[in-house]
Amino acid sequence: LNGIVLQTQLFFQEAKSMFETAIALGENDALAYYYLALATLNATPDDTETVNSAISRAVQLRPDDPDILPFTAKQALRRKDYSAAIEHLTAALRSKPKMTEVHYALSAAYRGVGDPEKSKYELELFEAKVRKIFIALRFWFA
């Protein structure tokens, strides 16, 4: 829990150390590995080996976690592994269909594999969901 608090307060190196210690002491929860990957990415962005290792372990522990899969997909997109990104993003949407940002990432992944029709479709879904959010916000803050 302390590592998560440090992460949200932008103390990325301290959070990374906290998660590394927890894992070294036997913590074997997917979220510990997920937050280690996130803290590592923020503290030391060039340390892709640790990021990839930690997120891979998180997915092994929770292969269908809709909160972990988008992060995994973003890493796949960075590596230009578009097929893996599509796989992770569609799995996330099956578990949690209202995840707006996943459609944007799917659009990029489909564009990467050379499928402009699916890319356009996902981008249109993303834009429609964003419009709904803005309409709801205008209602609440009007």
Helices and strands as residue ranges (DSSP letters): H 2-8, H 12-24, H 30-43, H 48-61, H 69-78, H 82-95, H 100-112, H 116-141
